[in-house]
């Protein structure tokens, strides 16, 4: 009896289905355009593709001049925040199949920050607000044992939510107050102030509370919840702003 083993022919997987989606992108080239304009693109995509994949296909296969920011493509760097169908989202986290592909998908730059080109805005005003709230641990002297600043799990949990911020500006650029008032600190700056105001290891919470107790600080918030809805990390932004307001009124965290 033969000991030969018959090799089975490997099965060929079914071809992944594709579909065509139309993206209408708000374009602006400062060297050519006086005003932004809309341009549409038809793109063949797979069900697993994200808006970022669609933008890549357009840039690589149709129009190399299309300009946008991206880096990690996994929702961590926050560089590809943009308005997709009128809502602030990360392009790398927005699946095409979760949108209504029977209708065009509208893509434009986030609002409230100076437009540089296509989907790219000048982030400097955003980072200026962030830096103005002292977003770093402020503690004097060395730890008691000279090794570390100890903190209980309960103390750490107090500000855990606001440690998740990736500085994408999705929350700040979704805020109607920020759109109309370029001096407002904005939700992201307040979130990052909250992260240290309620940190038990920090010794200068009052400094940040004084900074935010300003006509352009937390009192400009109108509690529309746009920021909470826009945050790709699920941070309860509006709640954090309310907690900073309460700390100001109490005179302590």
SULLIN-V91153 format. One line per field, one symbol per residue. phi: phi as a letter, one per 40 degrees, with the letter a starting at -180 (. if undefined). burial: 1 if it has 16 or more other C-alpha atoms within 10 Angstrom, else 0. Layout:
BEGIN
phi->???
burial->???
END
This chain:
BEGIN
phi->.cccbccccccccccccbabbbbbbcbabccbccbcbcbbbcbcbbcccbdcccccccccbbaccdbabaacgbgbcgcbcacbfgbcacccbbcdccccccbcbcbacccgbdccafbbbccddccccdcccfcacbbcgcddcgbaccacdccccdbddccccbfcgcccccccccdbbcccdgdcccdccddcdbccccbbdccccccccbcbcccccbfcgdccccccbgccccccccccdcccccgac
burial->0000000000000000000011111111100000010000101011001111111111000000011101001011011111111011111111111000000111111111101011111000010011001110000000000000000000000010110111111111111111100001111111111111111111011001101110011101100011111111001111011001101100001
END
